[in-house]
Amino acid sequence: MHDYHVMLGQWDLVCSSKSLKQMAQSVYMGGVLGGGIIFGSLSDRFGRKSILIWSYLHLAVSGTLTAFSPSFIAYCIFRFLCGMAVSGIILTTLSLSMEWTPTRTRALLGTLNGHCYTSGQLILAGVAYGIRNWQLLQIVVSAPFFVFFLYSWWFTESARWLVLNNKSEVAVKHLKKVAAFNGKKEEGDKITPELLKSEMQREILSAKQALPIISLFRTPTMRRISCCLSCAWFSASFAYYGLAMDLQNFGVSIFLIQVIFGAIDFPAKFSSFLFMTYIGRRATIAGFLIFSGLMILSNIFVPQDMTVLRTAFAVFGKGGLAGAFVCVYLFTSELYPTVVRQTGMGFTNIMARIGAMIAPMVQMTADYFNFLPLVIYGTAPVLSGVIASFLPETLNTPLADTVEDVVNRGKKYTKEEIPLQNEQPEKENTDDYVYKAVF
């Protein structure tokens, strides 16, 4: 922490300029937002692997240069570039891993990826505790991405992306290599470009029929889904980063609070998984958001000297938001039909990035009233939790392919019709046939 204050004094981020600290955090989140928009579309055009390789190098270079920033403006520029690279890595890694994973294990993979993110938080706390010089710490956390950049050249491009971009021959070559690696060489040899196109016909057709973003608001049902999800994504990200970026104000060692904030994610995400599976998506997202907001608001009434209780409320609030994130990712992909699913995911992710970008700025309201940031951070998820209760439930329902499917799913059914709806067999992804042959 001593070197943190040295950094503030080095660039005169005190007194009338202290609000620039929050500005730097917002600039970083602005980079995450920009990276999501830019790299998301680029990965669809040039492939997941190439954008991931570039993002690794981008983060390694910009992160290292951040440590040698001669001024606060240069620091903000490099942090903006770091945010862009982080967003590129997250988006392309998620797409690449999910597109190489069978449907039956994608939920498990998503949970494991979330736990890897949490593990990184815990490791960072330990590294930061041992390295108090912020410039050296910045170099240490950036250097591994040079290694990631080198070995990422051996990654295999998404077979699904290759097929959708008329590169079926290359996709077959990669699939056969994977099949041989998994001890299924004979099954892999049966895969041909024609078979691959046939089995993925629905995805190819959906990609050609992808609708513009206005389709998310064209019908009353789609408007309700888009507005409710936007509120959920915005508030979860807004409150999450509002808490995470203000760790030094809890009166506890910033290294210890970082560990606690990271550790709470493990039970929170596991609980969210159980609630989603046995209770439903709508109740889970609404419950976790409202619970988190109430925990944050509770700290308004706790005296500053009761640091243990204040920390406990903040930790439970942050854990609830982590659980909400797990649910909203899955819920969003299930609510939007195939023809606008990627568009819907992109739109809601933008809302989340806007929330994260605004979150640090709210800290400046404490100059007027000390409790005002907590009021804002706590009220947003409570209201969004109430709004999320108006979303349709998707537990044990087949994925929708068209907007008409979503509209029909949102209609009211009689008691006799409801069982018939639930008894419809879930549609299997067309590429699952291929996955079963190679995995």
Secondary structure, 3 states (H helix, E strand, C coil): CHHHHHHHHHCCCCHHHCCHHHHHHHHHHHHHHHHHHHHHHHHHHHCHHHHHHHHHHHHHHHHHHHCCCCCHHHHHHHHHHHHHHHHHHHHHHHHHHHHCCCHHHHHHHHHHHHHHHHHHHHHHHHHHHHCCCHHHHHHHHHCHHHHHHHHHHHCCCCHHHHHHCCCHHHHHHHHHHHHHHCCCHHHHHCCCHHHHHHHCHHHHHHHHCCCCHHHHHCCHHHHHHHHHHHHHHHHHHHHHHHHHCCHHHHCCCHHHHHHHHHHCHHHHHHHHHHHHHHCCHHHHHHHHHHHHHHHHHHHHHCCCCCHHHHHHHHHHHHHHHHHHHHHHHHHHHHHCCHHHHHHHHHHHHHHHHHHHHHHHHHHHHHHCCCCHHHHHHHHHHHHHHHHHCCCCCCCCCCCCCCHHHHHHHCCCCCCCHHHHHHCCCCCCCCCHHHHHHHC
